[in-house]
Every structure is written in structure tokens, then in C-alpha cells.
Amino acid sequence: QKEVEQNSGPLSVPEGAIASLNCTYSDRGSQSFFWYRQYSGKSPELIMFIYSNGDKEDGRFTAQLNKASQYVSLLIRDSQPSDSATYLCAVDGRFGAGTRLTVKP
Amino acid sequence: GAGVSQTPSNKVTEKGKYVELRCDPISGHTALYWYRQSLGQGPEFLIYFQGTGAADDSGLPNDRFFAVRPEGSVSTLKIQRTERGDSAVYLCASSLSTSGTGELFFGEGSRLTVL
């Protein structure tokens, strides 16, 4: 059984702060790691993907992967109210429950 | 079309009825996924097609659920003898990846309500 676990939150941060989202997965052979954002009533949309151990940065977003610990994270710097959404971790097509993030002005 | 298209967008049915949900993926995408999402939950994996064949159907909850993709493009998710617990948004996603590891492009979903 391929499982993906996320802290369901909710997570609340002030505007301008760093939001940290975490995810663990059960299948050690997993190859692809994605973060999607889902606004209420909408479908998921891609934020970032990472395939190799280490960090990957894209603008205000940084994804971190540690395959030995079976752990993926997403950091959002300078958080904005428009970042308020549910963030979904996906590993080889399996999704976690999502973490609801609220950024307060 | 430019994106993944799902029909119907909303379906209300009665307990025990048969339902079909359709997904038209992005042209050229060989991979197609079906998910079920309940309120406050993440997308629950149902089935993954690579071309015409089901590469992984381990997420189908029971034998009332079946999906086909006969020509490697459009897919239909079929639910027999619907139950109230089947009420959810059914999401379809497609991908260019032939290894099941690529970015997923989602449709707008089909909201199923079983009365």
C-alpha cells in the first residue's frame, strides 16, 4: 500500500512569513514528488516537482527531498494572502490529505 | 481541446442507479488517472491507464467501480448500484509521462451526488 502522509493543519502564518509544509511517504522506491495547490472548489494545479535528493528553488518556493528519510517538504517564502489554499503532496500519483494554509494580512 | 474535459460537471442520481463519468484528456497524453475527492480530503487514487490498458487499478474500492479507455484517449468511469457513500468529486488527470512519474493536468471534476 503506497501511502502519503501530510499534517492536515490548518496552518496559519502572517503575511511575509515562511510557511513550511511537510510530507512523508511509505514506498522507498518512489521516483516522483510533486506539490500541488488547490483552491476551494477548484482542481489541483502544479506548484513544483522534484526528483532528486536536495533542494530545488523556484521563485518564492523551495522543495526539499530526502529519500533516505522518505520526506518531502515545501517552503513558501514571503507568504502572501493569495497563497491561502490547500497544498497537496503527491508521490508517484498518490496524494496526501493536504495541508490547509491560511496567510493572514 | 486545450485541457482535460470532464462530463457531466454535476450528476445527481438515486441510490442503486448506474452512472457513467467521462474524461477527455489532453491530446497526446498517454497516461490517464481517475481520482475521487471527498470534502476536506486529498484526491484518492482509483486507477491509472497507460494507453488502453489499466497499469494500476489497485485503488478501485470494489467491483461496483470499473473504468475503460478503449482507444487510448477518452476514458469512462462506470459505477454500478450507486451508494450514498459514492458521493464525491471525481477528478480525471492526464500526463505525457509513460512511466507514471510526470506532471498531472486535472479536469474540473464531476461532482456526483447519490440521494
Interface residues (C-beta under 8 A of the other chain):
Chain A: V4 Q6 Q31 S32 F34 Y36 S43 P44 E45 L46 F49 Y51 L88 A90 D92 G93 R94 F95 G96 A97 G98
Chain B: Y33 Y35 Q41 G42 P43 E44 F45 Y48 D56 L91 S99 G100 T101 G102 E103 L104 F106 G107 E108 G109
